[in-house]
Amino acid sequence: ARRRAMSGSDRPASAERVPSPRHPVTPSPRLLLLLVAAGGCGEAAKPGPAGVSGAVTFAGRPLAGGVIVFAPDRDRGTPGKPVSAALDADGRYRLTRDGVPAVPPGWYRVAIADSPRSWGDDAVRLPPPLKRPDRSGLAREVRAGRENVFDFHVELVE
């Protein structure tokens, strides 16, 4: 049996379209002065960290006692260290850094591992690729200034 990870949160980011004017517009000196004054001085504020939480199910049941890891996707320009969380009895998680639910914004590759305590002789385990962020095929974008909820539903596919 093949296994596949699915998520209800797999929506592509929408691209913004800005129509270009047919005729170039030359702003007046008064408008330029207003724009400069409104812009202020110094650096633009950097987006702050965000909350990340969600749940993981496997074959329709909560993945209790497992671990989820969000590893920064350097290929998409996200620096930093991985952030992980234990899955509670309901398969829920909340990522924290130094005890604070704050994850830097950016793209992350996600890995999910089940608990060795849940392995029995006939237990169905998560596929090995899901346990590695570089092979799981799961990626999410953490957006600043909001709670990011990512649920992962791992199902067996015959």
C-alpha positions, 0 to 999 in steps of 0.5 A: 500500500502506498501512503500519501500526505494530504492537507486541507491547507494546501492552497497555492498563494495567490499572485497579485496582479497590478494593471499597468497604465496605458499612458505614463503618469508624471507626478507633480512636485507636490505629490512627490513631496507628499510621498517622501514625507509619508515615507518617513526615515529609517528602515522599514519594519521587518515582519515579526514572528507568527504562531504556528499550530495544527493537528496531525492525523494518520489513517483517520486517527490523531497521531498521538506522541509523534513529532512534527518538524518545520525546517526553514526552506533555504531554497526559498530564502528562509534562514534559521534553525528547525522548530519542532513540537511533540504531538499531544494525545489528540495529535495537536501541536504548537510550535514554540521557540524558547517557550514562546509561540513565535516562528519567523515568517517564511517557507518551511519544509515539514517532517512528521514522525510517529512515536516508537512507543506506538509501534506494535508487531502489526502496527502500520507506520508512517512512510520513511520519507515523511520523517525527513523535511527534504523528502516529505514533499510537505511545505508550508508558508508561515505568514507574519502577524497571524496564527498559522494553522496547518493540519496534516492528514496522512492516509493510506492509498491502496 
